[in-house]
Amino acid sequence: MTGSKITGQLTRRQALAGAAGAGMLAAAAPALGAGTGRKPNFLFIMADDLGWADLSCYGRREYETTAIDSLAAQGMQFMHGYANSAVCSSTRVGLITGRYQYRLPVGLEEPLQNPELGLEPSEPTLPSLLKQQGYHTALVGKWHMGLLPKYGPLKSGYDEFWGNRGGGVDYFTHKVAGQEDLWDGDIRIEEHGYYTDLLADRSIEYLEARAQEDKPWLLSLHFTAPHWPWEGNNAAGRAESARLDAKGPDGGDSLNIMHYDGGTMETYADMVTSMDANIGRIMARLYELGMDDNTVVVFTSDNGGERFSDTWPFSGMKTELLEGGIRVPFIVRWPGLTAPGSTSDVPVISMDILPTFLAAAGGAPAPDRPTDGMDLMPALMGATPPERPLYWRYWSKDQKAVRLGGYKYLKIGPNEFLFDVIEDPRERGNLKDRLPDVFAELKAMHQSWNSEMLFDPKARSYGMDAEHVPDRYNWND
């Protein structure tokens, strides 16, 4: 292999692109506040278990996601967007800290199940660092980074929290394992309604309150949709909710909402389109309040899709480091910065959000917690940043992966692969023996990186079981 794809040295083209990006950023700086001199607001929206092709703008055929498609039409659609992990809580640790989640004990659980672990309140986070820049911060929706009394959103930089603390809740009863998991701050509450609707209602209330203040804000809106339980906002969904509630926490699984005997393609479509419609409601209110020109909107997912998801053209799914388990939608609408309707082939990842937002707000990561992410503003203006490696590991099936340029080293169990994920996105042609030098260098890079990460052999790691997911029939080893 030639050039910088593997060695990491800059080519002249990349160096010029990086310089051009920096120049473009300086020239565009006044546009960040829409000419007002104000810092931009940030609306970060994260779906849960949404696959790469589950939006119509990424290829879904069975339904349309008009509101999210509109965000792509107004901004930039990344075609190589990645999640930090193949499951939810570990990606969220990478997102909120801007660092590989494997640097923190809480990030080693895949997903978080240990009630004694959580995100330490002393850890610098996206909301806490933005608060230092004068931002009001809120999380609406899923937290899943530790339980009270030691951990929680209000302990990690958010001024407000309204949502669920665990990994998922029933959409109607708002229960998990037979217990309500709906909170306003640190107070458990009861509320009636479909959870996706309630999260949008609360987000709109937050926007209306911010419109009364002259202060920048961050709203992290973390939907649970389309994570199981498989319940649409209709009579069939309410009936399924009642069935699961009647099972109780010992009705086949400890959570009583992880139902392998439920779900259909139609239900999944109902769940995704409900989320899309509620994003449309939120964006409409943002426009009505006159804050749209000064608000950056990002939409992505915490990992790849699960049983009813569409990950075409990729193989793999949630809990797997094949592209289908980590490649996700990634859309950025940034007035004055992104060209409407643009696309980018720059690989980006969840932990890039922290350095990007902080740079736009005039801040920087904590000196003793340097970010592993990248400021995306040059890429958002069309520049091509220098290539960088992106790393993953996943304890279940002893999975490892690194991507640099178009090449990806992948290990699953005892088997190792080298793929060109640009020319071969389905990861079918193993180039390990045809390009042994590339294979060896990427593998060595992963080993070197992994030696700097934490490791806990007792950390739990969830994998798809062939007993429940039949197309994983040979993964019971």
NORURLIN-V828384 format. One record per residue. N is the residue number from 1. SS is DSSP state (~ for helix, > for strand, _ for the rest). PSI is psi in radians with two decimals (NA if undefined). Layout:
# NORURLIN-V828384
N,SS,PSI  N,SS,PSI
This chain:
# NORURLIN-V828384
1,_,2.52  2,_,2.96  3,_,-2.65  4,~,0.11  5,~,-0.64  6,~,-0.74  7,~,-0.39  8,_,-0.05  9,_,2.50  10,_,2.33  11,_,2.89  12,~,-0.68  13,~,-0.77  14,~,-0.71  15,~,-0.73  16,~,-0.67  17,~,-0.76  18,~,-0.73  19,~,-0.71  20,~,-0.69  21,~,-0.73  22,~,-0.71  23,~,-0.72  24,~,-0.71  25,~,-0.78  26,~,-0.69  27,~,-0.56  28,~,-0.10  29,~,-0.75  30,~,-0.43  31,~,-0.28  32,~,-0.54  33,~,0.39  34,_,0.64  35,_,0.09  36,_,-0.22  37,_,0.00  38,_,2.65  39,_,2.58  40,_,2.61  41,>,2.75  42,>,2.15  43,>,1.84  44,>,2.11  45,>,2.18  46,>,2.18  47,>,2.94  48,_,2.01  49,_,0.50  50,_,2.19  51,_,2.86  52,_,-0.67  53,_,0.42  54,_,-0.01  55,_,2.55  56,~,-0.49  57,~,-0.25  58,~,0.04  59,_,-0.04  60,_,2.36  61,_,-0.44  62,_,-0.32  63,_,3.03  64,_,2.50  65,_,1.35  66,~,-0.63  67,~,-0.79  68,~,-0.64  69,~,-0.64  70,~,-0.63  71,~,-0.75  72,~,-0.68  73,~,-0.48  74,~,-0.16  75,_,-2.47  76,>,2.34  77,>,2.00  78,>,2.27  79,_,-0.15  80,_,0.94  81,>,2.42  82,>,2.64  83,_,2.66  84,_,-0.41  85,_,2.97  86,_,0.06  87,_,3.00  88,~,-1.03  89,~,-0.63  90,~,-0.63  91,~,-0.70  92,~,-0.57  93,~,-0.78  94,~,-0.70  95,~,-0.89  96,~,-0.42  97,~,-0.31  98,_,0.35  99,_,2.78  100,_,2.26  101,~,-0.38  102,~,-0.03  103,~,-0.18  104,_,2.48  105,~,-0.68  106,~,-0.49  107,~,-0.14  108,~,-0.39  109,_,2.37  110,>,1.48  111,_,-3.13  112,_,2.14  113,_,-0.42  114,_,2.01  115,_,-0.22  116,_,-0.19  117,_,2.69  118,_,3.07  119,_,2.05  120,_,2.32  121,_,-0.40  122,_,-0.19  123,_,2.19  124,_,2.41  125,_,2.94  126,~,-0.89  127,~,-0.66  128,~,-0.65  129,~,-0.62  130,~,-0.57  131,~,-0.63  132,_,-0.37  133,_,0.22  134,_,0.27  135,_,2.54  136,>,2.37  137,>,2.53  138,>,2.55  139,>,2.18  140,>,2.05  141,>,-2.46  142,>,2.31  143,_,-1.26  144,_,0.74  145,_,0.61  146,_,2.62  147,_,2.77  148,_,2.68  149,_,-0.10  150,_,-0.50  151,_,2.74  152,_,2.89  153,~,-0.70  154,~,-0.29  155,~,-0.17  156,_,0.50  157,_,-0.19  158,_,2.33  159,_,-0.55  160,>,2.62  161,>,2.33  162,>,1.95  163,>,-2.67  164,>,2.53  165,_,-0.48  166,_,-2.81  167,_,-0.32  168,_,2.75  169,_,2.79  170,_,2.47  171,_,-0.33  172,_,-0.79  173,_,-0.32  174,_,0.60  175,>,2.73  176,>,2.36  177,_,0.60  178,_,0.01  179,>,2.42  180,>,2.39  181,_,1.11  182,_,2.24  183,>,2.50  184,>,1.79  185,_,-2.23  186,_,0.31  187,>,2.19  188,>,2.36  189,_,2.91  190,_,2.42  191,_,2.53  192,_,2.43  193,_,2.90  194,_,2.25  195,~,-0.71  196,~,-0.70  197,~,-0.77  198,~,-0.66  199,~,-0.67  200,~,-0.71  201,~,-0.83  202,~,-0.64  203,~,-0.72  204,~,-0.71  205,~,-0.69  206,~,-0.76  207,~,-0.72  208,~,-0.66  209,~,-0.67  210,~,-0.51  211,_,-0.30  212,_,-0.04  213,_,2.70  214,_,1.21  215,_,2.35  216,_,2.78  217,>,2.74  218,>,2.13  219,>,1.97  220,>,1.93  221,>,1.83  222,>,1.65  223,_,2.69  224,_,-0.29  225,_,2.49  226,_,0.67  227,_,2.54  228,_,2.74  229,_,2.64  230,_,1.62  231,_,2.03  232,_,2.94  233,_,1.26  234,_,-3.10  235,~,-0.68  236,~,-0.68  237,~,-0.72  238,~,-0.65  239,~,-0.70  240,~,-0.67  241,~,-0.77  242,~,-0.68  243,~,-0.78  244,~,-0.66  245,~,-0.63  246,~,-0.46  247,~,-0.64  248,_,3.00  249,_,-0.25  250,_,0.34  251,_,0.72  252,_,-0.42  253,_,2.82  254,_,-0.31  255,_,-0.41  256,_,0.15  257,_,-0.01  258,_,1.30  259,_,1.89  260,_,-0.22  261,_,0.28  262,_,3.04  263,_,2.54  264,_,2.92  265,~,-0.65  266,~,-0.74  267,~,-0.75  268,~,-0.74  269,~,-0.73  270,~,-0.72  271,~,-0.75  272,~,-0.77  273,~,-0.49  274,~,-0.78  275,~,-0.76  276,~,-0.79  277,~,-0.65  278,~,-0.57  279,~,-0.65  280,~,-0.73  281,~,-0.78  282,~,-0.77  283,~,-0.66  284,~,-0.72  285,~,-0.64  286,~,-0.75  287,~,-0.81  288,~,-0.58  289,_,-0.06  290,_,0.39  291,_,0.05  292,~,-0.63  293,~,-0.31  294,~,0.40  295,>,2.16  296,>,2.27  297,>,2.20  298,>,2.37  299,>,2.31  300,>,-2.99  301,>,2.77  302,_,-0.30  303,_,-3.14  304,_,3.06  305,_,2.92  306,_,-2.44  307,_,-0.66  308,_,0.15  309,_,2.85  310,_,2.06  311,_,0.23  312,_,2.41  313,_,0.30  314,_,2.80  315,_,2.89  316,_,2.94  317,_,-3.11  318,_,2.46  319,_,0.12  320,_,2.54  321,_,0.11  322,_,2.79  323,~,-0.62  324,~,-0.34  325,~,-0.29  326,~,-0.31  327,>,2.26  328,_,2.80  329,_,2.54  330,>,1.83  331,>,2.35  332,>,2.11  333,>,1.93  334,_,1.64  335,_,2.32  336,_,-0.09  337,_,-0.90  338,_,2.46  339,_,2.24  340,_,2.39  341,_,0.31  342,>,2.77  343,>,2.80  344,>,2.46  345,_,0.18  346,_,2.20  347,_,2.24  348,>,2.85  349,>,2.80  350,_,-0.76  351,_,-0.06  352,~,-0.32  353,~,-0.75  354,~,-0.96  355,~,-0.52  356,~,-0.88  357,~,-0.73  358,~,-0.70  359,~,-0.73  360,~,-0.51  361,~,-0.07  362,_,0.23  363,_,-2.94  364,_,2.74  365,_,2.78  366,_,2.39  367,_,-0.60  368,_,0.09  369,_,1.14  370,_,2.46  371,_,2.56  372,_,-0.07  373,_,-3.04  374,_,2.42  375,_,2.09  376,_,-0.02  377,~,-0.72  378,~,-0.76  379,~,-0.62  380,~,-0.35  381,_,0.14  382,_,-0.04  383,_,2.82  384,_,1.78  385,_,2.81  386,_,2.56  387,_,2.53  388,_,2.64  389,_,2.54  390,>,2.33  391,>,2.58  392,>,2.73  393,>,2.72  394,>,2.11  395,_,-0.71  396,~,2.26  397,~,0.24  398,~,0.99  399,>,2.46  400,>,2.58  401,>,2.57  402,>,2.40  403,>,2.32  404,>,2.14  405,_,-2.30  406,_,-0.11  407,>,2.55  408,>,2.14  409,>,2.34  410,>,2.33  411,>,2.27  412,>,2.01  413,_,-2.34  414,_,-0.07  415,>,2.44  416,>,2.60  417,>,2.76  418,>,2.13  419,>,2.62  420,>,1.71  421,_,-0.09  422,_,-0.89  423,_,-0.43  424,_,1.19  425,_,-0.35  426,_,-0.04  427,_,1.08  428,_,-0.57  429,_,1.77  430,_,1.97  431,_,0.20  432,_,-0.78  433,_,-0.39  434,_,-0.54  435,_,1.16  436,~,-0.56  437,~,-0.73  438,~,-0.80  439,~,-0.84  440,~,-0.68  441,~,-0.74  442,~,-0.72  443,~,-0.76  444,~,-0.67  445,~,-0.76  446,~,-0.73  447,~,-0.72  448,~,-0.81  449,~,-0.81  450,~,-0.50  451,_,-0.31  452,_,-0.13  453,_,2.80  454,_,2.77  455,_,2.31  456,_,1.87  457,_,-0.24  458,_,-0.14  459,_,2.38  460,_,2.50  461,>,2.15  462,_,2.31  463,_,2.68  464,_,2.27  465,_,2.35  466,_,-0.36  467,_,-0.55  468,_,-0.46  469,_,1.69  470,~,-0.42  471,~,0.02  472,~,0.61  473,_,-0.44  474,_,0.37  475,_,0.42  476,_,0.08  477,_,NA
